[in-house]
Amino acid sequence: MIVAYILFILFPQNLALVYVALVLFYTPNTFIQMTAILALTDSIEYGQLKTGQRNEAVTLSVRPMLDKIAGALSNSIVVRLLLLPL
């Protein structure tokens, strides 16, 4: 991702390098999200092993809720920054 930032900063007008930078920027994000989902399913299995109860729906509903909260906060920050000078 750092290489992608460098390419974005140094070559913003070169379309081919912008495409390369986009691929370099978004590819790790896919692996990070996949790892988070797999860790959640592993924690469900571990919780069932320890407690004897399987709370799959509760555990898997937390991540989308956090994603929505993070999206709302980031959008509010962007709107605040864009409308603040007005």
N, CA, C and O atoms as a Tinker XYZ file with bonds, in Angstrom:
   344  protein
     1  N      0.813000   -1.186000    0.000000    73     2
     2  CA     0.000000    0.000000    0.000000    64     1     3
     3  C      0.864000    1.261000    0.000000    63     2     4     5
     4  O      0.482000    2.288000   -0.560000    81     3
     5  N      2.009000    1.169000    0.623000    73     3     6
     6  CA     2.899000    2.333000    0.660000    64     5     7
     7  C      3.397000    2.653000   -0.740000    63     6     8     9
     8  O      3.509000    3.820000   -1.116000    81     7
     9  N      3.694000    1.615000   -1.510000    73     7    10
    10  CA     4.135000    1.826000   -2.896000    64     9    11
    11  C      3.020000    2.481000   -3.698000    63    10    12    13
    12  O      3.288000    3.331000   -4.548000    81    11
    13  N      1.779000    2.099000   -3.441000    73    11    14
    14  CA     0.646000    2.700000   -4.135000    64    13    15
    15  C      0.535000    4.185000   -3.810000    63    14    16    17
    16  O      0.293000    4.998000   -4.702000    81    15
    17  N      0.711000    4.544000   -2.541000    73    15    18
    18  CA     0.686000    5.958000   -2.165000    64    17    19
    19  C      1.793000    6.731000   -2.879000    63    18    20    21
    20  O      1.573000    7.840000   -3.365000    81    19
    21  N      2.969000    6.144000   -2.938000    73    19    22
    22  CA     4.090000    6.819000   -3.607000    64    21    23
    23  C      3.788000    7.022000   -5.086000    63    22    24    25
    24  O      4.065000    8.087000   -5.637000    81    23
    25  N      3.217000    5.999000   -5.733000    73    23    26
    26  CA     2.861000    6.126000   -7.149000    64    25    27
    27  C      1.777000    7.185000   -7.348000    63    26    28    29
    28  O      1.829000    7.957000   -8.305000    81    27
    29  N      0.792000    7.222000   -6.440000    73    27    30
    30  CA    -0.245000    8.241000   -6.542000    64    29    31
    31  C      0.341000    9.647000   -6.419000    63    30    32    33
    32  O     -0.070000   10.555000   -7.142000    81    31
    33  N      1.283000    9.827000   -5.523000    73    31    34
    34  CA     1.857000   11.144000   -5.294000    64    33    35
    35  C      2.779000   11.561000   -6.436000    63    34    36    37
    36  O      2.738000   12.704000   -6.892000    81    35
    37  N      3.610000   10.628000   -6.893000    73    35    38
    38  CA     4.621000   10.990000   -7.897000    64    37    39
    39  C      4.078000   11.047000   -9.326000    63    38    40    41
    40  O      4.537000   11.861000  -10.128000    81    39
    41  N      3.108000   10.193000   -9.649000    73    39    42
    42  CA     2.640000   10.098000  -11.040000    64    41    43
    43  C      1.111000   10.190000  -11.134000    63    42    44    45
    44  O      0.479000    9.237000  -11.590000    81    43
    45  N      0.507000   11.291000  -10.724000    73    43    46
    46  CA    -0.960000   11.367000  -10.780000    64    45    47
    47  C     -1.514000   11.516000  -12.198000    63    46    48    49
    48  O     -2.701000   11.274000  -12.417000    81    47
    49  N     -0.695000   11.902000  -13.145000    73    47    50
    50  CA    -1.168000   12.114000  -14.518000    64    49    51
    51  C     -0.964000   10.904000  -15.425000    63    50    52    53
    52  O     -1.519000   10.860000  -16.523000    81    51
    53  N     -0.185000    9.930000  -14.990000    73    51    54
    54  CA     0.095000    8.744000  -15.798000    64    53    55
    55  C     -0.966000    7.682000  -15.495000    63    54    56    57
    56  O     -0.975000    7.097000  -14.412000    81    55
    57  N     -1.855000    7.441000  -16.453000    73    55    58
    58  CA    -2.997000    6.560000  -16.234000    64    57    59
    59  C     -2.567000    5.118000  -15.976000    63    58    60    61
    60  O     -3.168000    4.442000  -15.140000    81    59
    61  N     -1.552000    4.639000  -16.668000    73    59    62
    62  CA    -1.098000    3.258000  -16.471000    64    61    63
    63  C     -0.579000    3.060000  -15.047000    63    62    64    65
    64  O     -0.881000    2.053000  -14.407000    81    63
    65  N      0.195000    4.015000  -14.560000    73    63    66
    66  CA     0.721000    3.892000  -13.203000    64    65    67
    67  C     -0.365000    4.094000  -12.147000    63    66    68    69
    68  O     -0.268000    3.545000  -11.050000    81    67
    69  N     -1.379000    4.862000  -12.461000    73    67    70
    70  CA    -2.504000    5.000000  -11.536000    64    69    71
    71  C     -3.248000    3.668000  -11.421000    63    70    72    73
    72  O     -3.666000    3.289000  -10.327000    81    71
    73  N     -3.417000    2.957000  -12.538000    73    71    74
    74  CA    -4.046000    1.637000  -12.487000    64    73    75
    75  C     -3.213000    0.662000  -11.671000    63    74    76    77
    76  O     -3.756000   -0.101000  -10.872000    81    75
    77  N     -1.908000    0.682000  -11.864000    73    75    78
    78  CA    -1.025000   -0.183000  -11.078000    64    77    79
    79  C     -1.140000    0.170000   -9.599000    63    78    80    81
    80  O     -1.200000   -0.718000   -8.748000    81    79
    81  N     -1.172000    1.455000   -9.295000    73    79    82
    82  CA    -1.289000    1.890000   -7.908000    64    81    83
    83  C     -2.631000    1.451000   -7.301000    63    82    84    85
    84  O     -2.685000    1.077000   -6.130000    81    83
    85  N     -3.697000    1.495000   -8.083000    73    83    86
    86  CA    -5.000000    1.050000   -7.579000    64    85    87
    87  C     -4.993000   -0.434000   -7.243000    63    86    88    89
    88  O     -5.544000   -0.852000   -6.225000    81    87
    89  N     -4.365000   -1.227000   -8.108000    73    87    90
    90  CA    -4.271000   -2.666000   -7.832000    64    89    91
    91  C     -3.444000   -2.901000   -6.568000    63    90    92    93
    92  O     -3.822000   -3.702000   -5.714000    81    91
    93  N     -2.317000   -2.200000   -6.454000    73    91    94
    94  CA    -1.479000   -2.351000   -5.265000    64    93    95
    95  C     -2.177000   -1.850000   -4.007000    63    94    96    97
    96  O     -1.913000   -2.348000   -2.913000    81    95
    97  N     -3.053000   -0.883000   -4.151000    73    95    98
    98  CA    -3.743000   -0.315000   -2.994000    64    97    99
    99  C     -4.870000   -1.219000   -2.503000    63    98   100   101
   100  O     -5.033000   -1.393000   -1.295000    81    99
   101  N     -5.652000   -1.798000   -3.420000    73    99   102
   102  CA    -6.838000   -2.544000   -3.012000    64   101   103
   103  C     -6.620000   -4.035000   -2.816000    63   102   104   105
   104  O     -7.455000   -4.686000   -2.189000    81   103
   105  N     -5.541000   -4.600000   -3.322000    73   103   106
   106  CA    -5.306000   -6.031000   -3.153000    64   105   107
   107  C     -5.092000   -6.420000   -1.690000    63   106   108   109
   108  O     -5.691000   -7.401000   -1.248000    81   107
   109  N     -4.273000   -5.708000   -0.917000    73   107   110
   110  CA    -4.140000   -6.111000    0.500000    64   109   111
   111  C     -5.444000   -5.989000    1.282000    63   110   112   113
   112  O     -5.658000   -6.736000    2.237000    81   111
   113  N     -6.313000   -5.067000    0.897000    73   111   114
   114  CA    -7.585000   -4.897000    1.590000    64   113   115
   115  C     -8.427000   -6.167000    1.516000    63   114   116   117
   116  O     -9.093000   -6.527000    2.486000    81   115
   117  N     -8.400000   -6.841000    0.380000    73   115   118
   118  CA    -9.150000   -8.084000    0.216000    64   117   119
   119  C     -8.650000   -9.145000    1.177000    63   118   120   121
   120  O     -9.447000   -9.840000    1.807000    81   119
   121  N     -7.339000   -9.276000    1.295000    73   119   122
   122  CA    -6.773000  -10.281000    2.189000    64   121   123
   123  C     -7.021000   -9.932000    3.655000    63   122   124   125
   124  O     -7.224000  -10.825000    4.478000    81   123
   125  N     -7.007000   -8.655000    3.985000    73   123   126
   126  CA    -7.265000   -8.239000    5.363000    64   125   127
   127  C     -8.710000   -8.561000    5.741000    63   126   128   129
   128  O     -8.960000   -9.071000    6.833000    81   127
   129  N     -9.660000   -8.273000    4.856000    73   127   130
   130  CA   -11.060000   -8.577000    5.158000    64   129   131
   131  C    -11.299000  -10.078000    5.239000    63   130   132   133
   132  O    -12.062000  -10.538000    6.088000    81   131
   133  N    -10.653000  -10.848000    4.365000    73   131   134
   134  CA   -10.801000  -12.292000    4.407000    64   133   135
   135  C    -10.256000  -12.848000    5.725000    63   134   136   137
   136  O    -10.853000  -13.750000    6.313000    81   135
   137  N     -9.140000  -12.318000    6.183000    73   135   138
   138  CA    -8.566000  -12.755000    7.440000    64   137   139
   139  C     -9.490000  -12.423000    8.607000    63   138   140   141
   140  O     -9.639000  -13.226000    9.528000    81   139
   141  N    -10.107000  -11.253000    8.575000    73   139   142
   142  CA   -11.029000  -10.867000    9.646000    64   141   143
   143  C    -12.242000  -11.791000    9.683000    63   142   144   145
   144  O    -12.678000  -12.187000   10.764000    81   143
   145  N    -12.787000  -12.135000    8.536000    73   143   146
   146  CA   -13.948000  -13.031000    8.494000    64   145   147
   147  C    -13.579000  -14.420000    8.992000    63   146   148   149
   148  O    -14.344000  -15.043000    9.728000    81   147
   149  N    -12.401000  -14.908000    8.588000    73   147   150
   150  CA   -11.974000  -16.222000    9.055000    64   149   151
   151  C    -11.703000  -16.218000   10.556000    63   150   152   153
   152  O    -11.975000  -17.211000   11.231000    81   151
   153  N    -11.176000  -15.128000   11.084000    73   151   154
   154  CA   -10.952000  -15.038000   12.523000    64   153   155
   155  C    -12.285000  -15.029000   13.272000    63   154   156   157
   156  O    -12.389000  -15.604000   14.355000    81   155
   157  N    -13.296000  -14.383000   12.705000    73   155   158
   158  CA   -14.621000  -14.380000   13.342000    64   157   159
   159  C    -15.210000  -15.786000   13.395000    63   158   160   161
   160  O    -15.758000  -16.194000   14.420000    81   159
   161  N    -15.101000  -16.517000   12.309000    73   159   162
   162  CA   -15.652000  -17.878000   12.314000    64   161   163
   163  C    -14.876000  -18.774000   13.266000    63   162   164   165
   164  O    -15.462000  -19.647000   13.905000    81   163
   165  N    -13.566000  -18.573000   13.370000    73   163   166
   166  CA   -12.791000  -19.348000   14.332000    64   165   167
   167  C    -13.190000  -19.013000   15.770000    63   166   168   169
   168  O    -13.230000  -19.894000   16.629000    81   167
   169  N    -13.482000  -17.752000   16.024000    73   167   170
   170  CA   -13.906000  -17.377000   17.382000    64   169   171
   171  C    -15.280000  -17.952000   17.707000    63   170   172   173
   172  O    -15.560000  -18.247000   18.869000    81   171
   173  N    -16.134000  -18.117000   16.717000    73   171   174
   174  CA   -17.434000  -18.759000   16.939000    64   173   175
   175  C    -17.233000  -20.211000   17.351000    63   174   176   177
   176  O    -17.861000  -20.699000   18.291000    81   175
   177  N    -16.347000  -20.891000   16.630000    73   175   178
   178  CA   -16.069000  -22.289000   16.960000    64   177   179
   179  C    -15.446000  -22.417000   18.348000    63   178   180   181
   180  O    -15.779000  -23.335000   19.098000    81   179
   181  N    -14.544000  -21.499000   18.690000    73   179   182
   182  CA   -13.909000  -21.533000   20.003000    64   181   183
   183  C    -14.919000  -21.254000   21.108000    63   182   184   185
   184  O    -14.893000  -21.896000   22.158000    81   183
   185  N    -15.800000  -20.304000   20.871000    73   183   186
   186  CA   -16.843000  -20.017000   21.853000    64   185   187
   187  C    -17.766000  -21.206000   22.073000    63   186   188   189
   188  O    -18.195000  -21.471000   23.196000    81   187
   189  N    -18.064000  -21.911000   21.007000    73   187   190
   190  CA   -18.905000  -23.100000   21.143000    64   189   191
   191  C    -18.159000  -24.186000   21.908000    63   190   192   193
   192  O    -18.764000  -24.898000   22.711000    81   191
   193  N    -16.887000  -24.323000   21.680000    73   191   194
   194  CA   -16.094000  -25.322000   22.384000    64   193   195
   195  C    -16.041000  -25.024000   23.881000    63   194   196   197
   196  O    -16.154000  -25.932000   24.704000    81   195
   197  N    -15.869000  -23.741000   24.231000    73   195   198
   198  CA   -15.729000  -23.371000   25.638000    64   197   199
   199  C    -17.059000  -23.335000   26.391000    63   198   200   201
   200  O    -17.140000  -23.793000   27.531000    81   199
   201  N    -18.103000  -22.790000   25.753000    73   199   202
   202  CA   -19.367000  -22.590000   26.477000    64   201   203
   203  C    -20.436000  -23.622000   26.149000    63   202   204   205
   204  O    -21.367000  -23.822000   26.929000    81   203
   205  N    -20.310000  -24.272000   25.013000    73   203   206
   206  CA   -21.342000  -25.217000   24.607000    64   205   207
   207  C    -22.494000  -24.564000   23.863000    63   206   208   209
   208  O    -23.411000  -25.255000   23.419000    81   207
   209  N    -22.462000  -23.240000   23.720000    73   207   210
   210  CA   -23.501000  -22.521000   22.982000    64   209   211
   211  C    -22.887000  -21.918000   21.730000    63   210   212   213
   212  O    -21.757000  -21.430000   21.744000    81   211
   213  N    -23.647000  -21.961000   20.658000    73   211   214
   214  CA   -23.166000  -21.399000   19.398000    64   213   215
   215  C    -23.933000  -20.107000   19.120000    63   214   216   217
   216  O    -25.121000  -20.147000   18.800000    81   215
   217  N    -23.258000  -18.958000   19.239000    73   215   218
   218  CA   -23.877000  -17.655000   19.021000    64   217   219
   219  C    -23.386000  -17.065000   17.700000    63   218   220   221
   220  O    -22.778000  -15.995000   17.669000    81   219
   221  N    -23.657000  -17.767000   16.636000    73   219   222
   222  CA   -23.153000  -17.369000   15.318000    64   221   223
   223  C    -23.790000  -16.077000   14.829000    63   222   224   225
   224  O    -23.095000  -15.207000   14.303000    81   223
   225  N    -25.083000  -15.941000   14.993000    73   223   226
   226  CA   -25.777000  -14.759000   14.476000    64   225   227
   227  C    -25.327000  -13.493000   15.193000    63   226   228   229
   228  O    -25.167000  -12.448000   14.562000    81   227
   229  N    -25.127000  -13.576000   16.480000    73   227   230
   230  CA   -24.712000  -12.398000   17.248000    64   229   231
   231  C    -23.308000  -11.980000   16.830000    63   230   232   233
   232  O    -23.048000  -10.798000   16.603000    81   231
   233  N    -22.412000  -12.941000   16.729000    73   231   234
   234  CA   -21.021000  -12.633000   16.404000    64   233   235
   235  C    -20.882000  -12.094000   14.988000    63   234   236   237
   236  O    -20.163000  -11.120000   14.767000    81   235
   237  N    -21.551000  -12.706000   14.039000    73   235   238
   238  CA   -21.416000  -12.274000   12.643000    64   237   239
   239  C    -22.177000  -10.990000   12.342000    63   238   240   241
   240  O    -21.934000  -10.373000   11.304000    81   239
   241  N    -23.090000  -10.565000   13.216000    73   239   242
   242  CA   -23.794000   -9.312000   12.973000    64   241   243
   243  C    -23.011000   -8.105000   13.480000    63   242   244   245
   244  O    -23.342000   -6.970000   13.136000    81   243
   245  N    -21.987000   -8.328000   14.283000    73   243   246
   246  CA   -21.204000   -7.218000   14.825000    64   245   247
   247  C    -20.370000   -6.560000   13.734000    63   246   248   249
   248  O    -20.301000   -5.332000   13.681000    81   247
   249  N    -19.739000   -7.333000   12.868000    73   247   250
   250  CA   -18.853000   -6.764000   11.850000    64   249   251
   251  C    -19.576000   -5.831000   10.896000    63   250   252   253
   252  O    -19.091000   -4.720000   10.682000    81   251
   253  N    -20.727000   -6.216000   10.299000    73   251   254
   254  CA   -21.417000   -5.263000    9.429000    64   253   255
   255  C    -21.875000   -4.000000   10.170000    63   254   256   257
   256  O    -21.889000   -2.910000    9.598000    81   255
   257  N    -22.251000   -4.157000   11.450000    73   255   258
   258  CA   -22.651000   -2.985000   12.212000    64   257   259
   259  C    -21.462000   -2.038000   12.393000    63   258   260   261
   260  O    -21.610000   -0.825000   12.247000    81   259
   261  N    -20.294000   -2.581000   12.708000    73   259   262
   262  CA   -19.098000   -1.746000   12.849000    64   261   263
   263  C    -18.706000   -1.100000   11.525000    63   262   264   265
   264  O    -18.250000    0.043000   11.502000    81   263
   265  N    -18.881000   -1.824000   10.424000    73   263   266
   266  CA   -18.604000   -1.242000    9.104000    64   265   267
   267  C    -19.526000   -0.058000    8.825000    63   266   268   269
   268  O    -19.087000    0.961000    8.291000    81   267
   269  N    -20.784000   -0.189000    9.180000    73   267   270
   270  CA   -21.730000    0.913000    8.956000    64   269   271
   271  C    -21.415000    2.114000    9.843000    63   270   272   273
   272  O    -21.512000    3.259000    9.403000    81   271
   273  N    -21.041000    1.849000   11.085000    73   271   274
   274  CA   -20.673000    2.948000   11.982000    64   273   275
   275  C    -19.427000    3.656000   11.468000    63   274   276   277
   276  O    -19.366000    4.885000   11.464000    81   275
   277  N    -18.428000    2.880000   11.034000    73   275   278
   278  CA   -17.200000    3.480000   10.514000    64   277   279
   279  C    -17.475000    4.279000    9.244000    63   278   280   281
   280  O    -16.903000    5.353000    9.060000    81   279
   281  N    -18.336000    3.775000    8.368000    73   279   282
   282  CA   -18.693000    4.509000    7.158000    64   281   283
   283  C    -19.418000    5.802000    7.470000    63   282   284   285
   284  O    -19.161000    6.832000    6.846000    81   283
   285  N    -20.323000    5.751000    8.432000    73   283   286
   286  CA   -21.054000    6.968000    8.814000    64   285   287
   287  C    -20.121000    8.003000    9.426000    63   286   288   289
   288  O    -20.236000    9.194000    9.134000    81   287
   289  N    -19.199000    7.558000   10.271000    73   287   290
   290  CA   -18.242000    8.492000   10.870000    64   289   291
   291  C    -17.313000    9.105000    9.830000    63   290   292   293
   292  O    -17.048000   10.306000    9.858000    81   291
   293  N    -16.821000    8.278000    8.913000    73   291   294
   294  CA   -15.912000    8.816000    7.897000    64   293   295
   295  C    -16.642000    9.779000    6.967000    63   294   296   297
   296  O    -16.075000   10.794000    6.562000    81   295
   297  N    -17.900000    9.472000    6.621000    73   295   298
   298  CA   -18.661000   10.396000    5.786000    64   297   299
   299  C    -18.944000   11.700000    6.512000    63   298   300   301
   300  O    -18.910000   12.771000    5.906000    81   299
   301  N    -19.223000   11.615000    7.804000    73   299   302
   302  CA   -19.478000   12.850000    8.544000    64   301   303
   303  C    -18.220000   13.695000    8.667000    63   302   304   305
   304  O    -18.301000   14.924000    8.644000    81   303
   305  N    -17.066000   13.067000    8.798000    73   303   306
   306  CA   -15.811000   13.819000    8.851000    64   305   307
   307  C    -15.538000   14.502000    7.522000    63   306   308   309
   308  O    -15.128000   15.662000    7.489000    81   307
   309  N    -15.763000   13.789000    6.425000    73   307   310
   310  CA   -15.536000   14.378000    5.107000    64   309   311
   311  C    -16.494000   15.540000    4.870000    63   310   312   313
   312  O    -16.080000   16.597000    4.393000    81   311
   313  N    -17.759000   15.355000    5.196000    73   311   314
   314  CA   -18.736000   16.438000    5.007000    64   313   315
   315  C    -18.377000   17.625000    5.882000    63   314   316   317
   316  O    -18.464000   18.770000    5.439000    81   315
   317  N    -17.978000   17.370000    7.107000    73   315   318
   318  CA   -17.600000   18.458000    8.016000    64   317   319
   319  C    -16.396000   19.230000    7.467000    63   318   320   321
   320  O    -16.359000   20.459000    7.534000    81   319
   321  N    -15.417000   18.509000    6.926000    73   319   322
   322  CA   -14.239000   19.171000    6.367000    64   321   323
   323  C    -14.563000   19.951000    5.089000    63   322   324   325
   324  O    -13.974000   20.999000    4.825000    81   323
   325  N    -15.499000   19.431000    4.306000    73   323   326
   326  CA   -15.847000   20.102000    3.063000    64   325   327
   327  C    -16.745000   21.315000    3.312000    63   326   328   329
   328  O    -16.646000   22.315000    2.601000    81   327
   329  N    -17.615000   21.232000    4.310000    73   327   330
   330  CA   -18.546000   22.323000    4.564000    64   329   331
   331  C    -18.022000   23.331000    5.581000    63   330   332   333
   332  O    -18.587000   24.416000    5.714000    81   331
   333  N    -16.973000   23.000000    6.288000    73   331   334
   334  CA   -16.446000   23.904000    7.296000    64   333   335
   335  C    -15.964000   25.243000    6.733000    63   334   336   337
   336  O    -16.230000   26.282000    7.337000    81   335
   337  N    -15.259000   25.252000    5.588000    73   335   338
   338  CA   -14.829000   26.556000    5.060000    64   337   339
   339  C    -15.992000   27.452000    4.637000    63   338   340   341
   340  O    -15.827000   28.671000    4.570000    81   339
   341  N    -17.159000   26.883000    4.352000    73   339   342
   342  CA   -18.296000   27.699000    3.929000    64   341   343
   343  C    -18.842000   28.369000    5.125000    63   342   344
   344  O    -19.813000   29.119000    5.024000    81   343
